[in-house]
Amino acid sequence: MALPDGAQVVVPPRAPALRRATLADREDVLGRLLLAPAFLYVILLVGIPFVLAIMLSFSGARSGTLSFDWVGARHFRTIISDAQFLLTLRNTLIFTVASQVLVMILATTAANVLEVAFFGKRAVRMLLLLPWAVPVSLATMASAWIFDSTFSVINWTLRALGLFQGWIYWLGDPEVAMLAIIIIHVWRMFPFATVILLAGMTAIPLEIREASVIDGASFWRRLFHVNLPLLLPVVTVAVLFGVVFTSTDLSVVYLLTRGGPYNSTHVLSSLAFQRGILGGDLGQGAAIALFLLPVLVVVAIIMLRLARRTEVGG
Amino acid sequence: MRARRRLVHAVKRAALYVAALAFTVLAVFPFYWMTITAFKEDNDLYIGATVRTHIPWIFNEPPTLEHFQYLLRETAYLAWVRNTVVVGAAVVVITLLLAVPAGYALARLTGRWGERLGIGIFLTYLIPPTLLFIPFSRVIAVLGLQNSLWALIVVYPTFTIPFCTWLLMGFFRSIPRDIEEQAMIDGYSRLSAVRLVVLPLAVSGLLTAAFFSFTLVMQDFVYALTFISSVGKMTVSLGIPVALFRDVFNWGAMMAAALITSVPIAIVYNLFIDRFIAGLTAGAVKG
């Protein structure tokens, strides 16, 4: 942070001899002391529950009692042979991949538009952020009303424009319901990815881009040989966050379809909630949720590599 | 040749405006729909089921405030707002008390292992509620905090502390070291130097951390859904979608609630978003 022009920090000098050195003057000790509370909080309330999540998945724990009996890999054997679980796993994968592909296409386009100066740009950027800023459960309810089976304005408009005469039961048909869920994820995530990409684009030194224009590189050549490679780290960050936020999301599916119709739109998180919390089978719920772990581990590893790269390079 | 170039330029500008407009419509349409629904008479909302000529895009009957009146008088909406503010304020205080010292220590005092630890703390932000709500339900049961706002106050800092520690670390790093070193040469201890010199300079960073802690609390649906069961103890994010839906035809009140809850926060959000992104992309973007 730069100090504003002319700002001066005025603190009256104080006689050095009057104060005795204390333990707090030893930098390493002070550092540890200042870090300790936050560190302990995270260990106690993220670390321990995380371990507990793994332990619960091997237990017959149920809600309502505090019992804890070891059942080995029983839950994992049960769910792996459960058709519902396999469908859920597939849904999670489809939602995450499909929405991230669409998000990145939309966000790249939007970021390229917003990078150019035009009248009303600030207003557009502000409005574009609304979907991301609004609490997800409220945005989902607005979508539920838009996709309503009797009153859907989308259906009305399609019919009025003469594009489609039938009536789409958005949340009543398994495949259409999945489409609706993907649309909401994309709508919610693309503004976030756009802003991340914009931050990355403005950080590319202007000379590099001007040089490539002067050298006569075509638009596509500039895109694939100059802009994208330079943007790769920031694109990676946008995709990683997108993957984490989409693959682990419970709110959209729970509020829009409750996993229905006929349990066809469940994702890992909503199935874990249904079996673990509503059904009371904490052990099985924990086992289902644990299938998200590989995704998170991969994301964490890529993040670490990114961080190390900039540590070395910058 | 010149005319041609001008034409190309005009087409490019036109395409730009069309694209910008398309994105704006995509982003804003649900809010338009929320707004028009919130102010429509019930009849105007639901008559389309039987009357084919009814146009849902406009007010066919004069706008009304009846959904807002219903919301304020006959639902627990105000209690949800109060609960959200109470929980949010408590979480902001806890987060700042823990994340400010931690962020400062990571920025100034701990050197290389601190950097590693900082990344480690940030990664815990990526552990999602989905993985933790089941073990937390056990922890909260052991603590006896089921269906209590305390459950939320205890649990929410698990994501606000990692995020704000990381955000504040970046913020403290951007303040020149010389400033506090000068104060220390003048005879102040490091702690007084921080209090007198660094914190006043970091006010905007502290505000950003406070704001994002609050919005992260408001955004949460999963933990509230898991821990809170009685209507009077819900937060806005939980109460509006879950408790307002007693009657199927309650979309007017639902959208009214969504509108007055989300629009203020969305507007303030714009003031802080750049810092938020700077925090998330630190490392990937060299500024």
Interface residues (C-beta under 8 A of the other chain):
Chain A: M1 L3 V9 V11 P13 R14 A15 P16 L18 R19 T22 A24 D25 E27 D28 L30 G31 R32 L34 L35 P37 A38 F39 Y41 V42 L45 V46 I48 P49 F50 L52 A53 L56 A61 S63 L66 L106 T109 A110 V113 L114 V116 F118 G120 K121 V124 M126 L127 L128 L129 L130 P131 A133 V134 P135 V136 S137 L138 A139 T140 M141 A142 S143 W145 I146 D148 T150 F151 V153 W156 T157 A160 W187 P191 V195 I196 A199 G200 A203 P233 V234 T236 V237 F241 V244 T248 D249 L250 S251 Y254 L255 L268 S269 A272 F273 G276 I277 L282 G285 A286 A289 L290 L292 L293 L296 V299 A300 M303 L304 L306 A307 T310 E311 G314
Chain B: R13 L16 Y17 A19 A20 F23 T24 L26 A27 V28 P30 F31 W33 M34 T37 L45 Y46 G48 A49 I55 P56 W57 L97 L98 A99 P101 A102 Y104 A105 L106 R108 L109 T110 G114 E115 L117 I119 I121 L123 T124 L126 I127 P128 P129 T130 L131 L132 F133 I134 P135 F136 S137 R138 V139 A141 V142 V154 V155 P157 T158 I161 P162 T165 F171 S174 I175 P176 I179 Q182 A183 D186 G187 Y188 S189 R190 L191 L196 V197 P200 L201 S204 G205 T215 M218 Q219 F221 V222 L225 T226 V236 S237 L238 I240 P241 W251 M254 M255 A257 A258 T261 S262 I265 A266 Y269 N270 I273 D274 I277 A278 L280 T281 G283 A284 V285 K286 G287
